[in-house]
Amino acid sequence: MGTVETYRQLEASLGDDWQLSPSKHSRVGMLKEILNWIGHPERRLSVIHIVGSNGKGSTGVMLSKILTTAGYRVGHFSTPAILSDREVVTINGQMISEADVMFHYKRIMIEIKNHGGDEKTLTKFELWTLIALCHFAKQEVQFAIIEAGLGGTGDATNVVEKPLVVAITKISDDHSTMLGHDIIKIAENVAGAIKPGSLVVNYPGQDVAVFNILRDKAKTVGAVWNPYPKPQITLIRSSPKGLVVNADQLEGLKLSLTGAYQANNLSTVLQVVTILKNKRIALSDVTVAEALAHVKITGRMEYDSENNILYDGAHNPHGITSLVAAIRSWHLPFKPIVILGLIKGKNHMDMLDELLPYVSTVIAVTPDAKNAMSADELAANIVMMSNVDVEIADDSTAAISLARQVRESSKALIVVTGSFYTLRAIEREEKI
């Protein structure tokens, strides 16, 4: 890779692969050294570090919306991107500018080259993690919500040494080939994000063995397990437009994120809110309710009511299970038409087992990723497993056209899912 002078050159040189390569050795120490060279920007941030397998994006965006609505300046780092890499670094919902990306990139790269490295020293995820920390510190955000990419111990975001809160989402066997071959090993890896003095919040539906590992880790390192009661949440209504729940004193609370499983993510969020309130952070119930009624996440159970399309980046069996549970709870008049693209190595057979009984037609696409499963291979797997109608789309335009044809005589919901890279392949600017 030659000298990068413009943002467009940088984006092209980094490619589309946000995945981390398996490594026997953590690179967090190296990243901390780089942060030392540039003045430890991460130490000037009040960080809410979100780790886990599923629900990090939902948890992060709800917290960001609540704090922003309350008037705070909030940085949010969340991967992967869907349409533009700059989506992963936002302040109060606004993407980082191309100029700011290049400012931080050049500053980081000068120090790396001064110490014998080059443009290939960092992975894409590592680079954007450092850019986010530098940008948030320079812009003097009051809170920085940092979502881990993979696990905890060796994840680039684990450079944060003193997070204010560590929020742990649902831990599943996603990335088992990279983090360990059972959920216990994965939990031990995620637990590496728990730091001395931090307050730890845990997803309410965690596996018991996972829960014990996390709590033991907190006790061992001197972290504080959330001392406050978890909110009592009752689901009142679920539809593609969102949820209505009772959450302690917040009765009839509207959450504009859809999928009943979001009630558990909401519990995690409200636990963090309680902790912040007890740290004298001003967060009124009215503010919380207002924020949750208007929160949106690109590509995560994102419903386009005008066109009756659901975009969801479910990328592992747990994510697909949650998607299917939502679809079943809505009692739709027709089985959905699914535009599906999968990534290799993601337990795709389990995902298909879960999904296929509840759809009428699958339009197979090839996700926009280096390790994508081809549409032909996906279609062949589906044909072997079920009697579901399968079509193969050569590109996003073809997928959209096929979806139009299939649902022409019905009002069936169209679901685009399987990976965030699938959402990228289906160009979001186009409307069905």
N, C-alpha and C positions, 0 to 999 in steps of 0.2 A: 504494500500500500504506500503510495507516494504521499507527498505533503498535502494536507487537507487545508484548503483556503476558505471554502464556503460550506454552509450548512448542507446544501444539496450534495456536495461531494462527500461530506461526512456520512450522511444517511445512506448513500449508495455504497460506501466502503464498508459500512457495518452490516449490511444485509438485513434479512428479515428474521434471523434465528435468535429468539430470546432465550432459548434453552441453554442451561449450563451443561458443560461437558462433565461426565463423571470424573472425579479425581480422588485419589487416595489421600491427598494432602490439602488441608484447608488453605485458602488464599487470603483469609481475613487478615492475617498478620501483615502480609504485603500491602493490603489496602490501608491498614492503619498507618503503616509507614508513609504511604503516599499522603494520607491526610495530615500526618505530622509535618511533611514538607510544605504543605499549603496552609498551615496554621490551625489545624483541627477545627474546621467549621462545625462539625457535628457536636462539639462540646458547647456550642452556643445555642443549641436547640432544645426545646421541651418536646421530647419525642414520645409518641404513642406508637409502639412497635407491634405490628399485627403479623402473627405467624400461624401456620396451620396448613391444611390441605385444601379445604373448601370454604368459601364464604369470606375470604379476606377482602375481596373487592366490595362486596355488599356492606360488610362491617365498616370498612374504611370510608366509603362514600357517605354512609349515614352519619358517621362521626364528623366528617368534614362538613356536611351540610348543616348539622346542628351547631357546630362551633362558628361557622361562617354566618349563619342566620343570627346568632347571638352577638355578632359584631366583631369577632376576632379575625385576625389575619392568619390564615391556615394554609400551610403547604401540604401537598398530598402526592406521594410517590406510589404509583400502582402500575404494574405490568400484567400482560403485554399490551402494546398499542394495537389498535385496530386499523385506523386510517392513516394516522401520522404518529411517528415516534414521539413527537413533542407532547402527545396526550399523557405520557407517563409522569410528567412533572407539571403540576398545576399549583397556582395560588388563588384561593377563593374561586376555584372553578375555571380560571383562565390559564391556557397553556403557556408554557415558557416560550419566549420569542426565539426566532432563529439567531438573532444577534446575541442574546444571552447564552444560548447553547454554545456558540462559537467562543464567546468570552471565557466561559468556564473550561471548555475543552482545551483551548490553547494554554490556559494557565496550568491545567493538570498535565498536559503533554510536555510543556517546558520542563517541569520538575522531573517527570519520568525520564526524559532524554538526558537531563543533567546527571541522572543517576544510572545511566547505562541502558535504559529501556528504549522502546520505540512504540509505534502505533499499534503493534500487535500484542503489547504487554497485557492489555485488559480485554476481557470479553465485553460484548455489547451491554450485558446486564450490569457488569461491574462499573463500566464507564458511566452509564446513566445513573447508577446509584451515587457515584461521586458528584456528578453534575447536580443531582437533586439536592444533596447536602450542602454543596457550595452555594447554590442558588437560594435555598431557603435561609441560610445564614446571612447572605448578602442583603436579602430583602427583609430581614429581621421579622420573620413570621413569629407569631406568638405560640403556635403549635405546629409540629411537623408530624403528619401521619405517614408512617413508613411501612409499606407492605413487603414482607419477605417474598422472595421468588421461589426458593426451594429449601424446605427444612428450616433449620435454625443455626446449628453449630457452624457450618461452613458457608452459609449464605452471605453474600456481599453486604446485606443490610445489617449483619451482626457486628459491624464495626462500631455501632452505637453502644457505648460502654455503660451509660447511665440513663436508660429510658425511664421516663416518668411512669408509664404503664406498659406492660406487656399483655396484649390481648390475644388469647389463643382461640382460634376457630376450630371447627370440626377437623379432627385428624383421621385420615383414612389411608388406605394402602396405595394411594397415588404415588408415582415416582419410586415404586419399590425397588426397581433395578438400580436406582441411584442412591437411595437412602437406607436400604436394608430390605430384606425379603419378608419381613413381617411387621405388623403394626407397632409392636413393642420397640423395635429398632428405630422405626420412624419417629415414634414419640420421644425416644431418648435424644434423637437428633434435634427435633423441634425444641425440646427442653433446654437446649444449649443457648437459646435466646433469653432465658430467665437470668437476670443479673442481680447482684447484691443491691438491696435497697429499693428495687423496683416493686411496684404494685402489680399483682398478677390477677388477670380476669380470665375465666375459663368458660368455654362454650357449654351450655347446660346439658347437651345430649352426648357428652363425651363417653367413650367406652370406659368401663370401670378400671381396667388395667392401665389404660392411658392416663386417666385421672390420677391414679396413685403415683405413677411415674412423675407427672408434672408437679404434683403437690410435694412429693419427696424432694424433688430438685429445688423447689422454692425454699423449703426448710433448710436444705443443705447449704445453699449459697447465701442465705440470709435475705431472701426476698419476702415480701409481705403478700400472703394469699388474701384475696379480697375478703375483708372482714364484714362486709355489709350483706344483708339478705338479697338473694336474687329476686328480681321482679316476678310476680305471678301474672303470667300472660295467658289469656283465653282467646282463642280464635273465634270471631263472630261470623265473619264472611270472607270468602276467597273468590276472586274472579280474575280474568286476565288483566283487569285494570288495577288490581292491587288487593290489599287486605284491610279488614277492619278488625281491631282487637281491643280487648280491655287489658291494660297493663297497670296494675295497682290502681293509683288514683286517676290514671289517664284512661277514662272510659270512652269507648267509641273512637279510639285513636285510628286515624287513617294512615296507612302506609302505602305509598304509591309503587312499591316494589311488589311484584306478584310471586306466587309460590308459597305454600303454607310453611315450608321450611324456613322462610325468612323470619318467622316468629322466634326461632331459636337464635338467629343472628341478631335480631332486635334485642333479645335478652342480654347478649354480650355487650351490645352498644349501650343499653340502659345501665348496665353495671359500671361501665366506664363513666357514664354521665354522673352516676351517684358518687363515684370516687372524686371526680372533678369538683362537684358541688361541695364535698366535704373538704376540699382544698381551697374553698372560697372562690371558685370560679363561677361567675354569674351565669346560670343556665336555668331559665324559668321553664315551667311546664308548657306555657303558651309557646315559647320559642321552640321547644322540642317538638310539639305537635305540628307547628307550622312547617318546620324543616322536613319532618318525615312525610308530610302530605305532598311534598313537592320534590322529593329526592328521585333522581334518575341515574341509571348506570348504563352506559353504552355497552350493548352486547351481553348484558346479564339479565335475563328474564325481562327484556325490554320490549314492551308491547306497543305496536303501531296500530292504534284503534281505527284510524282512517282506512287502512288497508287490511286489517285483521291478520297481521303478521307478528309472530313472536320471534325475537332474536335472542338466543341464549348460547353462551360459550361453554356449555357443559362439556367437559373434556375427559371425564373419568367415570367409572361406574356409579360412584356416589352422586355425582352431578346429574347423570342421566336418571338415576332413581328419583332424585328430587324433582326433576323436570316431569317425569311420568306421573309422580304423585300429584303434582299441580294440575296436569291435564285431566287426570281422572276426577279430581275434586270439582272441576268446573262443569262436569256433566254436559259436555258439548253435544250438539245434535248430530255432528258428523266426526268421524275419526280424522285427525289432522293429516295434512300432506307435509312430509318432512324433507327439506333439503339438507342432506347429511354429508359431512366430510370428516374423516378421522385421521389422527396421527398414529403412526406405527408405535408399538410398544406401550399402548395405553389400555391394555386389557379389553381390546375391541370386541372380542366375542361376548364378554360379560355385558358390555354396553348394548350390543345388539340384542342379546337375550332379553334384556330389560325393556328395550324400546319397541321392538317390532310388533308385539301383540297389540299395541295401542295406536298404531298408525295405519292409514289406508294405502298410501303410496310413498315410496322413498325415491327421491331424485338424488342420485349419487354424484358428488363433485369431488374434485381434487383440491384440498386446502392449499393455501398459499404459503407453504412451508417446505423446507428442505427434506424433512423426514415424513412427508405426507404419504398416506396410503392412496394409491391411484383410485379413481372412480371405478375403473374396470374391476380391480381387485375387491373393492368394497361391494360392488354389485354382485360379484360371484359369491362372496360370503353370504350375502343376504339370500340369494336364490337357494343356496344349500340349506339354509336354516329355517326358511319360512315360505309361506305362500303370498307374502306381501308383494304387490306390484312394484317393480323396480324400473326406473329409467336412468340412463346415464347422460349427464350433461358435460359437454366438452369444455364449457366455460361458464362464467356467471350469467352472461346474457342468455345462453341456452337454458340454464336452470330456471331463470325467471320466466322465460317463454313457456317452458314445460309446466311450471306451477300455474301459470295462467290457464293453460289448456285443461289441466286436470281438474281444477276447481271451477271451471266455467259454469257448470250447471248446479253448483252448490255454494254454500257460504262457509265452507270448511276453513278452519284455521290453518295457516301455513306457518311451519316452525323451521327456522334455520338454526342448526346446532351441530355439535360434534367437536368443536374447537374454536378458539378465537380466530385461528387462521382460516377457518371456514367462513366466518363472518367477513373477513377481509376479502376472500375470494368472491363472495357475493357483494358486489359493489354497492355500498350503502346509499350512494347518492341516487340510485335508481329506485323507482317505486313500482311495485307490482300493480 
